[in-house]
Structures are given as C-alpha cells and as structure tokens.
Amino acid sequence: MKSNQSRREFLKVSSSALAMAALAPSGFAEGIVPAKKRSLKKGFMMSTFPKGGGKLSWLDKFQMLKAAGFDGAEPPSHLNPKEILKAREATGLAIPSVVAGQHTRSMSSAAPSIRAKGSEGLNQALRDAKAYGASSVLCVAGHVDENASYAETWDRTREEIAKCVPLAESLGVKIAVENVWNNFLLSPLEAARFVDEFKSASVGWHFDVGNVIATGWPEQWIQILGQRIQKVHIKEFSRKRMNEEGLRMGFGVEYLEGDNDWPAVMKAFDAIGYSGWCIVEPACGPCQEKLSTEEFLKKVSADLDKILAS
C-alpha cells in the first residue's frame, strides 16, 4: 500500500479496509507494525549492546544487528579499525556515527593538560569516523560541577572543540554535541547558541530524545534545534520511575512504556525535514534479562519500527 497512513489510520477512514483486515494475518490485531512512513534509517549504539556482548567479536555483533533488521551501527572511537571495517564490509551495515571514546567531558577541567586530552580524543574520533565512512562524531561537551562553573565550562569546552574544527572541516566529518546529564546545555535555546557560536557547518547537535524528558519536552527541542541536528538517539524515559525510585531510574524502562510522546516527537522531526539516522540506545531493563541477545535485538528493532511509524 503506497499510502503514508498506518493501517490503523486507514481502517478509520476507509470502510473497504475492513474486508482487507479480515483477510490479514491474525497477528495484525495484536499490533503488527505498519509500513514505515518515513525514510529514516535504524542504527544501534554499540556501547549499549546487550548482555554477553563482551564475549562476541565485532563481526558477531554486526551480524546479529543485521539479522535483527538494523541498517547501521554506532561504535565508540579508539578501537581496532581493521576489526570494525571487517565487520562493516562483511555485513553491509553502515557506520553513520562514532562516539568519542576518550570522554570529552574532560574538556571542562581546570587543568589545561586534562582538557587537551579531551580535544585529542575528539580528533582521534574524527579520524576514526572518516575511516569508517561516518559523517559525524558524538561529542559530550564538558561537565559542570563544583570544580567547573557553568561559565567556565562554556568557555573551556568551546575553546577545546574549536581546536578540532579545522580537522573536522578538512575530513568532512561533523562534530555533533550532545548533553548527557552533564549539568550543561540544559535548554534548547542555549544548545542552539552554543552550536552557532562556532560559525562552522562542521559543528552540530546529536539529539538524544530521552535525555531531555526529565526537564523538558523533546518535540520542543527538535523544533528549536532544527537543521543543527545531525543524528538522533532514540531512548525512553519514565518520569514516574524517576520520581518514585530516583533520577537515573527513569531510564530503566522499555521502549513505548515511558513518557515519550512518540507521535509528537516524530511530527517534530517531520516538521524540520529530518531524514537521517535514528540510533537506539536501549535500557538495560527487565526485558533484557528474560530474552536472549538475538531476541532482545529483534524486540528493540521492532519497537523502533513502531516508534518511526508513530
């Protein structure tokens, strides 16, 4: 069916579809996912690969993701490039993004030598991304705490990232900033300003849907960040669990069981014309304990299909 409407929507507006539904597999009534309405690609953040992943080769992991229906994988930097490239070539999975493995939170340190390690790690991540064919690198910009004020973190991380911009521009790889509960860049307005102050098309934003729910609404962030968004992390979050069990426990919820208003989120992506990668970063919740690695990956892939069709 070429219509962009989901089967559920189609049933509401077309009486003739009732006859089609009667002929459909019985699983349809249980919520089989309709065809995707959007040209978005499905990725998996490798740092959150499920239990038992440490015993598997990168090729094994890529093959499992391929079998589960993913289009790509997002590895950390500073790995053995030969192993990653071997896995990529053998499976045909793309590598759209690389996570800066030497954590760039250190860019806000008061010690210049420690800050330098953050920018050196980002430069290596950019080189790795180029080697893998990735178009962006996820960069966590500093960390505000009792030793680094908000203003100091802003200035220090801007200075260190700016050192990496020439390499990013020469490689054709974008630096995509993400706020990962580092007490920094807490509103979409300042996130947009932070990116814009670099005055470079090589600096953008890596938007994590789940990271902003504790203090805001993802759809509002999407509207403001707009074309600055380079990649998207799909993550769930429960305000109820946060309030009852502790702040970070909000992440301990399966997809589609949290507080994301996925139809509103996807509508916001449609409005800004986003058509890139949606990369899952699944919770290590109860579901992972009950399923095999293969089963878990297939479940997450199916959940992502439902989200993208929202």
LINJO-V614243 format. One record per helix or strand of 2 or more residues. SS is the DSSP state (H for helix, E for strand). FROM is the first residue (numbers start at 0). LEN is the number of residues. If there is no record, write none. Layout:
<<SS | FROM | LEN> <SS | FROM | LEN>>
This chain:
<<H | 6 | 7> <H | 16 | 7> <H | 25 | 5> <E | 40 | 5> <H | 45 | 3> <H | 52 | 3> <H | 57 | 11> <E | 71 | 3> <H | 80 | 11> <E | 96 | 3> <H | 103 | 5> <H | 111 | 21> <E | 135 | 5> <H | 149 | 22> <E | 173 | 5> <H | 187 | 9> <E | 202 | 6> <H | 209 | 3> <H | 217 | 11> <E | 228 | 6> <H | 238 | 7> <H | 246 | 5> <H | 261 | 11> <E | 276 | 4> <H | 285 | 5> <H | 292 | 16>>
